[in-house]
Every structure is written in structure tokens, then in C-alpha cells.
Amino acid sequence: MKVLFVSGGNQYEDGKDPLIMNQGNSLSQEGIEMDYFWIKGKGAKGYLKNIPILREYLKKNKFDLVHAHYSYCGYVAGLASTVPVVVSLLGSDVHSKNFWRVLIRSFSLTRWNATIVKSSQMKELISLSNANVIPNGVNFEKFRAIDQHEAREKVGFSHDKKHIIFVIDFLDRPEKNYQLVKDAYDLLDKKEVELNIVSNVPNELIPFYMNAADVLVLSSLWEGSPNVIKESMACNCPIVSTDVGDVKEVFGKTEGCFITSYDAKETAEKITQAIQFGKRTEGRKNIDYLNSVNIAKKIIKIYKKVLKIND
């Protein structure tokens, strides 16, 4: 089976989103022949300009199926492709204004052969009864437990403080709500605790930051199924998070992982509890079902259903 991933290529210097590449690699390991089409151009007009480019690419290269990531890429693929289209919605598109939700539902019914959402909350919010709930998987080979001393040496963390990390690709994303983390940190004893903003660093270093940290904080206003939570759990890192997306479900009964409100004082208290937990969690064991190998098999089942291939 030959599949073309269609995704935005604007955010990263090399144009390749590491999360999309991770999913593609997991599918390759299951025998799927993968190729990638990275959309260049921002906003609706920027994306729509890619319709004839993608159409021409599909004429020159034969694929069994196109899998687009994010609604805008789904619109481009739905209007350009003559082969079946599967679309993964990522979260922010589902939390958009009502016009865009209506457009998503319209394309899902008329142009897309299958729609994937990352959480049950997303499915309910977008009102798509036929949507498939499949969260992004975690590369367990990359995101793993590493000796904390070694990890701190790797990322340059001091050994005499407790370390909070806030992982964000770009600080100017208001939905990530960095202000809550900052306000909570201001309530803590800075002689004992240090806040580290992990932004614009190579993806291969992220597991080291997660192992170097005493606690990871997610303060988002909304999410679909935040990858940073699952990746942190795979590293057995204690976590404090707002109740967004499927975080509470992913946490389950994992000790050392805490849900907080948008109140800075409560968030500071939960960070303190996470630090006082004083050890690594059992998060990795508790999210084994989110191993990218298992998720890849679920996605392939969707492909086979769309292509009417019997196992």
C-alpha cells in the first residue's frame, strides 16, 4: 500500500513536522510505503494555492490513498485528489469558529473517505458521529527513561535545583497559556525551583529534557490529545496539566500526575505536590496502548476499510 501524507510545512526550518514524521515512520515499519507532501503558504489563500500543485504531484506519482493532517490540508487534499482521502483533525481546527466546523463536517461527508480525531471530546465538539478516535502514538524507542543525572548533563540543568519544564514550539501561541505557568512560578521559592522554557530545540533532545525535569507543566486553554503529555508519561515524568483534551483519560490513576485549574495559586500548589512526589511515575507502563506501533495498526485498519481490503 502506498500512502501520501499531506501536512503543513511552514513551522519548521526543514519544512518537516517531527510529529507527522514519527507517525509516518511507524507506518513504514508496518509495511506501508510512505511519501510526504509539505504544504507551503499560510492562511486559507496560501493553502488553496497548493491545490493544483498537489493535483499535479498526484498525477505524476501513483498512490493508493492520501492522508492529510489538519483541516486546511484536508480541504486541499479533498479538492485535489482522485484517490481516497483520510483526514486527521488535530485539535485547534475543531476549536475554531462555527463556520469552520460546518465546513469540516461538510468535507467529512462529501470529500473525505474517513475522518480521524484525537479524542472523544473532539468527536463530540465537532458533532461527527462517523469520526474515528485515534490519538497520536508515542515513539517508545525515542521517549524512554534516561538517568536523570545524564539527562541534566545533556541539557545543561543544574543539579542543585528542582526543575519545571514548559514545552512549546512557539511562545506566541495564546492557546498554550504560558501566563498561567509564569504566574504560578512566581508563587514558588525560586531558590529551590527553576522554570525552564523548552522551545525551538531539536526534537531528539526533548526526551532528555523530560528526564531532566522534576515536573512538566501544560497550561493550555484547549487541546485535542496533547503529544507532550503522552511523551512525558513515556519518560515517567511527573506532570501538572489543565483539564484539556484527553489528558485526564491518559493520566488515569497514574500517581505523580495532577490536574489543575486555571488558578495560579492552585497550579503552584499542584507543581509543589508533583515535586514532593519525589520520584519517577509509572506513566510509561500505563500508556503502553499508545505505543506508536499499536496506533499505526489502528490507522492501517482505517486505510484498509476505506480501500475495501480484507485482512
Secondary structure as the mmCIF struct_conf table of DSSP 4:
data_model
#
loop_
_struct_conf.conf_type_id
_struct_conf.id
_struct_conf.beg_label_comp_id
_struct_conf.beg_label_asym_id
_struct_conf.beg_label_seq_id
_struct_conf.end_label_comp_id
_struct_conf.end_label_asym_id
_struct_conf.end_label_seq_id
STRN STRN1 LYS A 2 GLY A 8
BEND BEND1 ASN A 10 TYR A 12
TURN_TY1_P TURN_TY1_P1 GLU A 13 ASP A 14
BEND BEND2 GLY A 15 GLY A 15
HELX_RH_AL_P HELX_RH_AL_P1 PRO A 18 SER A 28
TURN_TY1_P TURN_TY1_P2 GLN A 29 GLY A 31
STRN STRN2 GLU A 33 ILE A 39
HELX_RH_AL_P HELX_RH_AL_P2 GLY A 43 LEU A 48
TURN_TY1_P TURN_TY1_P3 LYS A 49 ASN A 50
HELX_RH_AL_P HELX_RH_AL_P3 ILE A 51 LYS A 60
BEND BEND3 ASN A 61 ASN A 61
BEND BEND4 ASP A 64 ASP A 64
STRN STRN3 LEU A 65 HIS A 69
BEND BEND5 TYR A 70 TYR A 70
HELX_RH_AL_P HELX_RH_AL_P4 SER A 71 ALA A 80
BEND BEND6 THR A 82 VAL A 83
STRN STRN4 VAL A 85 SER A 88
BEND BEND7 GLY A 91 GLY A 91
TURN_TY1_P TURN_TY1_P4 SER A 92 HIS A 95
BEND BEND8 SER A 96 SER A 96
HELX_RH_AL_P HELX_RH_AL_P5 ASN A 98 THR A 110
TURN_TY1_P TURN_TY1_P5 ARG A 111 ARG A 111
BEND BEND9 ASN A 113 ASN A 113
STRN STRN5 ALA A 114 VAL A 117
BEND BEND10 LYS A 118 SER A 119
HELX_RH_AL_P HELX_RH_AL_P6 SER A 120 ILE A 126
TURN_TY1_P TURN_TY1_P6 SER A 127 SER A 127
TURN_TY1_P TURN_TY1_P7 SER A 129 ASN A 130
STRN STRN6 ASN A 132 VAL A 133
HELX_LH_PP_P HELX_LH_PP_P1 PRO A 135 GLY A 137
STRN STRN7 VAL A 138 VAL A 138
TURN_TY1_P TURN_TY1_P8 PHE A 140 LYS A 142
BEND BEND11 PHE A 143 PHE A 143
HELX_RH_AL_P HELX_RH_AL_P7 GLN A 148 VAL A 155
TURN_TY1_P TURN_TY1_P9 GLY A 156 GLY A 156
BEND BEND12 HIS A 159 LYS A 161
STRN STRN8 LYS A 162 VAL A 167
BEND BEND13 ASP A 169 ASP A 169
TURN_TY1_P TURN_TY1_P10 LEU A 171 ASP A 172
HELX_RH_3T_P HELX_RH_3T_P1 PRO A 174 LYS A 176
HELX_RH_AL_P HELX_RH_AL_P8 TYR A 178 TYR A 185
TURN_TY1_P TURN_TY1_P11 ASP A 186 LEU A 187
BEND BEND14 LEU A 188 LEU A 188
TURN_TY1_P TURN_TY1_P12 LYS A 190 GLU A 192
STRN STRN9 VAL A 193 VAL A 198
BEND BEND15 ASN A 200 ASN A 200
HELX_RH_3T_P HELX_RH_3T_P2 ASN A 203 LEU A 205
HELX_RH_AL_P HELX_RH_AL_P9 ILE A 206 ALA A 212
BEND BEND16 ASP A 214 ASP A 214
STRN STRN10 VAL A 215 LEU A 218
BEND BEND17 LEU A 221 LEU A 221
BEND BEND18 GLY A 224 SER A 225
HELX_RH_AL_P HELX_RH_AL_P10 ASN A 227 ALA A 234
TURN_TY1_P TURN_TY1_P13 CYS A 235 ASN A 236
STRN STRN11 ILE A 239 THR A 242
BEND BEND19 ASP A 243 ASP A 243
TURN_TY1_P TURN_TY1_P14 GLY A 245 ASP A 246
HELX_RH_AL_P HELX_RH_AL_P11 VAL A 247 PHE A 251
TURN_TY1_P TURN_TY1_P15 GLY A 252 LYS A 253
TURN_TY1_P TURN_TY1_P16 GLU A 255 GLY A 256
STRN STRN12 CYS A 257 THR A 260
BEND BEND20 TYR A 262 TYR A 262
HELX_RH_AL_P HELX_RH_AL_P12 ALA A 264 PHE A 277
BEND BEND21 LYS A 279 LYS A 279
BEND BEND22 GLU A 282 GLU A 282
HELX_RH_AL_P HELX_RH_AL_P13 GLY A 283 ASN A 286
TURN_TY1_P TURN_TY1_P17 ILE A 287 ILE A 287
HELX_RH_3T_P HELX_RH_3T_P3 ASP A 288 LEU A 290
STRN STRN13 ASN A 291 ASN A 291
HELX_RH_AL_P HELX_RH_AL_P14 SER A 292 VAL A 306
TURN_TY1_P TURN_TY1_P18 LEU A 307 LYS A 308
#
